Amino acid sequence: MGNDGGTNFTTNCTHGCLTCIPGSIPDRRDLVKTKAKVSHVSRVADSHLNGLQAEQADKQNQVLAKWFFCALSKRPLQEPIVSCELGKLYNKDAIVEYLLDKTIYGDGATICGHVKGLKDVKQLRLTPNPAPVDPNLDRPQAAYVCPLTLKEMNGGLPFLYLSTCGCVFSATGLRALSSPAESSTPLDPNEASTSKSTFSCPQCSAPYDRLIDVRTLNPTPEEEVVMREAMEARRAAKKANTKSKKRKAAELQTEEEEQGAPAAESSDHKKQKTIAAPAPAPKTNSSVASMTKKVASSLAEEEAKRKAKMSDAVASLYAPKNAGKKKETFMTMGTFTRYA
C-alpha cells in the first residue's frame, strides 16, 4: 500500500526482479539469460592450464613406456630382461630377433643400433615386487623393486645396474649400502687409487668399479649423451688393445721366420715335449695272475668233459652252424625229410 490512498507500483517483488511489477511488459533481456563474457586473461590462463595438463599426461605416458614396456618391441617387459650400455630396457627375445633380422623392427637401428651382439647387453637380476596387486590404482603397479630399500621401479626414483653381475638397485640404496671390496692380499701403493673405486655388490658380493661398471637405467637425455661417450671410449680402447695384440703376434711370427730352421726345430721340439706321454700299464700281482690262469684252465677242462658225455643230438646244438651239414639235392632242398 502506498501514500495518499494510492498504490505504489514501483516497488520490486521479493525476488528482486522488475518483471513482477504490475502493468510492466518484460523484454528479451529479462527473459533470456546470456552467458557471461570471459575476459582475455581468463582464456589465456585456461589454455595454459590445459597445455600443462596435456604435457604432464604425455610425460606420464613416456615414463610408463620406458619402465613397463620393451624399448624395441613395445611389448610389456617380461623376464629375461636385458639392458644395453645406454640403460634401455629390452626383452631378451626381442634383441635376439633383431640380431637375426635387422629389419624386423622398423626403428630398430635408431633405438638399438649400437647393439651388435648379445655381448653388448647384460641380463638383469631383478627383485620381484612382494606387495599384492592393488586393483584401485590409476596406473600400473611396478613388477620389480629395489632389494635394499623396497622402492618400486616405476620411474619415480633413479635406478641403476652393475655391468659385472647385472644386479639392479635404486641409486639411493646402492649409495648408502655399498661397501669397498675386501682384499686378502696387501695392496701396493700403485693400486691405492684403483682400490678406492672398487666395491662389492650388496646382493651377490661380486666386485665392481663404481666409476666404470655402474649404469643408469632409462637415463635423462643429458645422462645418455655422457653414457654414449663412455661407451664409445671403451669400445675404442678395446679395439686398440686387440690391434696391439695382433701386431705383437705378427712381429713374433716374423722374428721366428727370420731365425730360420733352428727356430722351427726348436718349436717342433717344444711341441713334442708338450705331448703327454702314454699312461703306463697297470701293475698286476703275479700270484693273482697265476690263480686266474689255473681257474680258467680248470673251467676249460670241465667244459670239455661235459661235452664228451653228451649225446649226438645234444652235441649238435653246440656244434658250429655249418658243421656236418648234409648236401641237399634239388628234390630235398628247402624241405624236411628224414631221408635227406
C-alpha positions, 0 to 999 in steps of 0.5 A: 500500500502506498501514500495518499490512498494510492498504490505504489507500483514501483516497488520490486517483488521479493525476488528482486526482479522488475518483471513482477511489477504490475502493468510492466511488459518484460523484454528479451533481456529479462527473459533470456539469460546470456552467458557471461563474457570471459575476459582475455586473461581468463582464456589465456590462463585456461589454455595454459592450464590445459597445455600443462595438463596435456604435457604432464599426461604425455610425460606420464605416458613416456615414463610408463613406456620406458619402465613397463614396456620393451624399448624395441618391441613395445611389448610389456617387459617380461623376464629375461630382461636385458639392458644395453650400455645406454640403460634401455630396457629390452626383452631378451627375445626381442634383441635376439630377433633383431640380431637375426633380422635387422629389419624386423623392427622398423626403428630398430637401428635408431633405438638399438643400433649400437647393439651388435651382439648379445655381448653388448647387453647384460641380463638383469637380476631383478627383485620381484615386487612382494606387495599384492596387486592393488586393483584401485590404482590409476596406473600400473603397479611396478613388477620389480623393486629395489632389494635394499630399500623396497622402492618400486621401479616405476620411474619415480626414483633413479635406478641403476645396474652393475655391468659385472653381475647385472644386479639392479638397485635404486641409486639411493640404496646402492649409495648408502649400502655399498661397501669397498671390496675386501682384499686378502692380499696387501695392496701396493701403493700403485693400486691405492687409487684403483682400490678406492673405486672398487666395491662389492655388490650388496646382493651377490658380493661380486666386485665392481668399479663404481666409476666404470661398471655402474649404469643408469637405467632409462637415463635423462637425455643429458645422462645418455649423451655422457653414457654414449661417450663412455661407451664409445671410449671403451669400445675404442680402447678395446679395439686398440688393445686387440690391434696391439695384440695382433701386431705383437703376434705378427712381429713374433711370427716374423722374428721366428721366420727370420731365425730360420730352421733352428727356430722351427726345430726348436718349436717342433721340439717344444711341441713334442715335449708338450705331448703327454706321454702314454699312461703306463700299464697297470701293475698286476700281482703275479700270484693273482695272475697265476690263480686266474690262469689255473681257474680258467684252465680248470673251467676249460677242462670241465667244459670239455668233459661235459661235452664228451658225455653228451649225446649226438643230438645234444652235441649238435646244438653246440656244434658250429652252424655249418658243421656236418651239414648234409648236401641237399639235392634239388628234390630235398632242398628247402624241405624236411625229410628224414631221408635227406 
